[in-house]
Amino acid sequence: MKYGKVFKYNDNVDTDVIIPARYLNSFDAKELATHAMVDIDPTFASKVQLGDIIVAGKNFGCGSSREHAPLCLKTAGTACVIAESFARIFYRNAINIGFPILECKEAADDIEANDEVGVDYATGIIYNKTKNKQYISQPFPEFLQHMIEVDGLVNYINNKKG
């Protein structure tokens, strides 16, 4: 299992904070990723490493329905987001692009910034290596695991043809 460092945020992190509208003049995901979380954490984009994890409270991804929000987090290197709850449109946009997100109140409450955390998507188990604890989230159904593996809904559908 691969572990990532945690970036921790509070409740109601909205899409305008995840990727502010002033940067939406680009369709380049790599360019958008350089501005990820800039209004809430100006150092996020320069510090996030491939495989790092965001942990947050309630209603992560609320606000406008921009699909750029999960895309910029994924492109920045974030492996997944663990939160107490997600805004419905963010949840769907994340799944559509193959970006895993997990709801788990216990993990969201207990995991702290800089903890090392790993996730087993098949079982829904979240491991906190720093605290030597595990938390149980709802595992992804097999088809969603495959959708994440193939990088989203479009690739999933294309792989199902023929």
N, C-alpha and C positions, 0 to 999 in steps of 0.2 A: 504494500500500500504506500502510495506517495502522500507525504505530508506537506502542508503549506502553512505559511505564517498568516495569522488572522489580522484583518483590519476590522475594527469594531465600530459600529454606528448605532444610533438610537432609533426611536420610532419615527415613522412618517418621512423616510428618506424618499423624496419625490424625484420624478424623472428630470425636472429642471435642475436639480442638484447633481444627479448622476451624469447628465450631459446638458449643460446650459444651452438655451436656444441660440445664444450669440455664436455658437460654434457649429450650428447646423447648416452652414453654408457649404459644407463639404460632404460628399457621399463616400469619402475614403475612410474605411473603418480604422485604419492605422492612424490617420490624422485625428479622428474623433477620440481614439483611445488616449491620445496625449493630453486630452482635456477632461478625462474621466474624473468625477468627484471633485473637481477643482474648487467649487464654491463651498464645500463642506470640509475638504481635506486637500489643500493646495499641493501637498507633497505626494499624494497617492500615486499619480501616474509615473512619477520618477522613482518611487520606491517599490511598487508592486512587482513581484517576480512571477514567472510562469508557475502556476500551481497554487498560488496564494488564495486565500478564502476570505470572503466578506461575511461577517456575522452582524445581524441587526435585529431590531425589535419588531414591532407591529407595522403592518401596512407598507412594507418596502416596495418601492416602485409606483407609489401613488402619483396622481397628477395626470399629465397628458399621456396619450397613447403612443408616444413615439417609440418605434422599434429600435431606434438608435441607442436607447438606454442599455438594454442587455447586450447589444452588439458591442458597444464600446467597452463594457466591462470584460466581456469574453476576449476581445481583441487585445486588451491591455495585459491579459495573462491570467485573469482570475479564473480559478478552476470551478467555483460554484459560489452561490450565496445561500447561507443558512439564516433563516429569520423566523420569528414567531408567526408571522403571516405576511402574505404578499397581496398587492393590488391585483385584481383579476386580469387586467389587460397586460401587466408586466409578466405575470405568470405565463400567460399564453404566448406572448412574444418570446420569452426566454426558451420555452419548450420548442417553439417553431424554428429557432436557430440552433438548437442542440446545446443549449446552455443550462446545466443542471442547477436547480434550486430546490431547497428542502425546507419544509416547515417543521420546526421543533422548538417549542417554547422553552423546555429545559435547557437545551443547548444554547439558545439565544440568550437566556438569562445567565448561564454559568460560564460560558467561554469568554475569555478576556482578550484584549488586544495583545498581539505577539505570541499567543499560545500557538503551538504546532498542532494542527488538526488534519485528519484524513477522513475520507468518506468511502463507505462501501455501498454503492448505489443499488446493488442487487438485494442487500439485506436491509438497507436503510439505517445501518449503524454508523454513527458519527463517533470517531475516536479522538479524544483530546490527549495527545501524547504528553503534553506539559503537565497535566493534572492526573494522568493515568486514570481517565474516566471515559465512559462511553454513554451515548445517548441514543435513544431509539426514535427514528423518524419513519415515516411511511416509505417503504421501498418503491422504486419505480417499477411499474409493470414492464414485462419483457419488451414489449414493442417500444416503450419510451426509452428504455436502455439502448435499444438498437438505434432509435432516432438520434440519441445523443452521440452514440458511437460514429454514426455516418454524417454527423455535423448538421442535423436539422431535418425538417419536414420535407423540403424539396428533394434532398438526396434520398431520404427514406422512401418517398413515393417513386422516384426514378429507379431505385434498386428493386422495388416490388414489381415493376413492369418486366415482362419477358421472363 
